[in-house]
């Protein structure tokens, strides 16, 4: 975990083993150094050069924490009665995956499931894009995307694929009862969306209408619109 915000969230929500910190970063963030020591983490002073070698950012902040992996089994992430879940199916860009995790957290989702060839949520860029949300809700990974969808259905979730050519318009009245029910949203890759075989497994394929002249929405924006539509529908219906 790299940077002050990610390290702060790690110290609050995960087991931190080590904190590598430059002198300048220690002066800027004495609270994080103290919290790491209080948590039993080994605090290791490093030079700016060493910090740069640990970092994958252009301007390192001089704080890098090593903590436990975050993902759990799919069944554990779903829990007993999930109401809103985001499924990332084949998302290759770590920034997009991290942003979807952040949006899911903000919309009150119960879990994010990373299915198929989706990027590792522990990727540094994904963690940074989540701005700490990787610590706030359960994450699970499974290369078998079909099995992930089966687990969601088994947990009582309606499967809804975000599809630009979907038969159901997100803003149509008919969409509201669908979204008010417990739902697993399926979001596909950046270039081609949800794979055809996974979209075919969904109970509904929902499109976000384009009212202007934009060709499409990017993945993270579409995910935000869809997840918040579900959150709003549940509140209107009294389910949340």
N, C-alpha and C positions, 0 to 999 in steps of 0.2 A: 504494500500500500504506500503510495507516494504522495507527498504534499500534506499540508496542515489539515485540510478538511477530511481527507481520507483517513489520515492517522487518528484524528480526533474521534471519528465514528468507529474506527477499529477498536480503540481503547474503550469505548462505551459498550460495544456490542459483540466483540470477539476476544479470543485469547491471543494476545500479542506476545511473541517470544523475544523479539529483538527490535530495538529502535536504533538505526544508524542516523547520526545527526552531526551536522557541521557546527562549528563554534557560532557562526552567524545565526544559524537557524535556532540554536539553543538560546541565544540572546533574545530572538524574536518570539520564541514560544516556550518560555520556561514552564508554563502550565502543562504542556504536553510531555516535556521531559520528566517533570515531577509525577504526572499521572502514570507514565510508563514504569517508573521505578516503583510506585505504589502498587502497580498491578503485577509486580514481580518480573517484568521484562528486563532483559539485559540491555543497557544503554551503551552504545558504542560510539565514541567520538570518531569522526572521519574527516579527512581533508576535503576541500572543494573538488579536487580531482577525483578522489574516490567516490564522492557522492555523484559526480557526473557519470562515472562508469556504471553506477547502480541504476541510474535514471534512464528513461526512454523519452524524456521531454527535452525541448530545445532549451528551456530555462529552468533547470532543476531548483527545487525549493530547499534542498538540503535536509529533507526528512524522508526516511524510508523505513517502513515497519514490515516485519515478517510475522504473519499470523496464521492461524489454522485456515484450511480451506473452508469454503462457505456452503458448498452444495450438499444436499441431502438426497435421499431416495425420493422418487416421484410420489409414492404413496404417502410418505411423511410430509412432503411439501403440500399435498392436497388436503391433508387432515381429514376430519370427519364430515364437515358440511361446508365446503367452499361455495362462495357466491359469485366470485369474479376472479378469473385466472387469465393470464396472458401466456400464450404459447408462441415462442419464437421458433419458427420452422425454416431452417436453411438460411438464417441471417449471417452473412459473412463479415460484415463490417463491425468491428468492436465498438465504434462510437455509436452506431445505431442500436446495437444490442444494449449497451449501457443506458442509452436514452430511453429505450422502451422499459427497462427496469425502473428507471426514475419515474417515468410517467405512470407505470402500473402502481408504484408506491404512492404517488400523489393522488391517484384516482381511488385508492383504497382497496386495491386487489389483494387477494389472499396469497397468491404465489405467482412466480414466473417459472415456466418450464421451457428449457432449451432443448429442442428436439432436432434429430437428424444432424446435418452438417452445420449446425449453428456454432458460432465462435464461443470459445471458453469464456465464461463470465469473469474469470480471474485475470483475464488479459488486462494489462495496465491501462490501456485506453478505455476499455469497457468500464473498469472501476472508476476512472476519473469522470467519464461521461455520466455515470450514475450519481455522482456527487454524494456518495454515502448510502444510497438506497440499496446497494447490494447487502447491507447489513440489516435492513429494516423488514424484509419479507423473505419467506423461504424461496430458495433457488434449487432447481433440480435439473440434471442433464441425463439424456438418454439418446443414443444414436438411432434407436428404433422409433421413428416418429409415429408410425401407426400404433405402436404400443402405448405411446404417450396419449394419443387421442382416445384409445380404448379405456385407459385409466381415468381420463376426464369424464367420459360417458359413464363409466362405472361409479364415479363419485356423484352422479346426478346432475352433471353439467350439460347444458345444450351446447353443441359445437357450432360456432359461428366463424366462418372464414371471411376475412377482409379481402374482397375481390372487386377490382374495378369494373368487372362485367357481371357482378352479382345480380340475382333476380330481385333482391329486396333492397329498396332505397333506404338508407339510414334515417332519412327525414320523413318517410311515409308513416302515417298512423299505424299501419300494420306492423311496423318494426318495434313499436313501444312494448307490447306484451312479450315479444321475444327477448328484448334486452332487459326487461324487468325480472325475468327468470334467472336462476343461476346459470352463468354463461362462461364458456371458455372461448376467448377470442384467439383465432389462429392468424398470425402474421408471417408472411413469407419473405423471400429474399428480395434484395433491393431492385434487381433488374426485372424479374419475371413474376414476382408475387408468390402466392401460395401454389405449391406444386399441384398439378391437376389431380393426381391420385389422392392427395390429402384434402383438397377442396371437395372432391366427390364424397368423402367420408363425412363432411360437415352436414349438419341439419339445415343450415341456411348459409347462403353466400350473400354477403351484404356489401353494397357499394356506397362509398362516400360521394355524394353528388358534387360535380364541378360546375359552379354557376358562372364562373368567369371564363377567361380564355387560357388559363393554365392547362398544360397538357396533363398534369397529374400532381398529386401530393407526394412528398417524400415519405419514406417508411415511418419515421419517428412521428411526423406530424399526423399521418393517418392513424397511427396507433393512439395518439393523444385524443383525437376526435372520437374514435370508436370507444375507447375505455371510459371517457367522460360521458359519452352518450349512455352507456350502461349504468354508470353511477347515478346519472340524473334520472333515468327511467326507474331505477330501484327506489329512489327517494320520492318520486312522484307517486309511485304505487304503494308506498309505505313499507316496502320490504327492507329498507336500510335504516 
